[in-house]
Amino acid sequence: MVFGDPLYYHLSSRYPAIPMIGWPWEYFLQSQWLALPEQIEAAAPPYIFIADREMKMMERRKGGVKEFIFSRYIAAHRAQEGVWLQLKREFRELR
């Protein structure tokens, strides 16, 4: 799953975990934003990339999206543009 440039999907030859991709997060209605944790939980993508710009937006939007993600994912790699997170083992086993 990518919170940032949707080009990552193309380069990795993967499909988006949920229907919304790329940069529209800041334009979500609050109800759409609050639905993200449930959608992420249902899809359980093995990795999530969050661009630095999108991380700041998550902090401004609140609603628990960032907290939800970091409760289930751990930082796997810090890239120049953002951070790659990996689904924690206990949540992988639930899939």
Legacy VTK file of the C-alpha trace (Angstrom):
# vtk DataFile Version 3.0
C-alpha trace
ASCII
DATASET POLYDATA
POINTS 95 float
0.000 0.000 0.000
1.315 3.450 -0.828
0.652 6.783 0.813
2.551 8.784 -1.768
3.541 8.489 -5.420
1.441 5.745 -7.077
4.388 5.039 -9.390
5.571 2.614 -6.680
2.740 0.274 -7.695
3.901 0.280 -11.297
7.569 -0.207 -10.408
6.803 -3.094 -8.057
4.294 -4.719 -10.452
1.731 -4.817 -7.644
-1.868 -3.728 -7.448
-3.150 -1.304 -4.788
-4.354 -2.929 -1.557
-7.453 -0.732 -1.459
-9.260 1.155 -4.250
-7.796 4.587 -3.416
-4.215 5.187 -4.541
-1.660 7.948 -4.717
-2.164 11.421 -3.313
-5.925 11.862 -2.759
-5.685 11.280 1.001
-5.692 14.965 1.856
-8.932 15.419 -0.109
-10.813 12.625 1.639
-13.961 13.521 3.498
-13.588 12.846 7.210
-15.871 9.794 6.922
-13.622 8.368 4.165
-10.538 9.071 6.250
-12.028 7.343 9.291
-12.853 4.273 7.164
-9.196 3.744 6.193
-8.179 1.644 9.230
-10.965 -0.847 8.535
-9.997 -1.032 4.847
-6.322 -1.489 5.669
-7.140 -4.167 8.239
-9.282 -6.065 5.726
-6.628 -5.895 2.994
-3.665 -6.486 5.363
-1.037 -5.376 2.839
2.355 -6.884 3.774
4.088 -3.527 3.254
3.050 0.109 3.432
5.078 3.025 2.106
4.381 6.425 3.635
6.009 9.433 1.995
7.202 12.138 4.388
4.660 14.585 2.969
1.844 12.120 3.564
3.075 11.403 7.109
2.708 15.097 7.926
-0.771 15.075 6.415
-1.702 12.072 8.580
-0.624 13.977 11.660
-2.764 16.967 10.677
-5.822 14.881 9.768
-5.812 12.896 13.006
-8.573 10.289 13.231
-6.218 7.524 14.335
-5.026 6.411 10.877
-1.336 6.882 11.663
-1.748 5.280 15.086
-3.603 2.326 13.572
-0.879 1.756 10.987
1.952 1.976 13.511
0.151 -0.402 15.883
0.226 -3.098 13.199
3.340 -2.258 11.180
7.008 -1.761 12.023
9.559 0.358 10.188
11.455 -1.892 7.781
13.433 0.642 5.746
13.920 4.393 5.686
14.112 5.720 2.123
14.955 9.255 1.033
11.278 9.989 0.299
9.660 8.226 3.245
9.440 5.039 5.263
8.609 1.435 4.358
6.638 -0.435 6.996
6.172 -4.193 7.306
3.164 -5.944 8.803
4.054 -7.233 12.265
4.377 -10.988 12.630
1.358 -11.408 14.900
-0.875 -9.768 12.275
0.637 -11.812 9.433
-0.325 -14.980 11.266
-3.969 -13.835 11.432
-4.249 -13.674 7.633
LINES 1 96
95 0 1 2 3 4 5 6 7 8 9 10 11 12 13 14 15 16 17 18 19 20 21 22 23 24 25 26 27 28 29 30 31 32 33 34 35 36 37 38 39 40 41 42 43 44 45 46 47 48 49 50 51 52 53 54 55 56 57 58 59 60 61 62 63 64 65 66 67 68 69 70 71 72 73 74 75 76 77 78 79 80 81 82 83 84 85 86 87 88 89 90 91 92 93 94
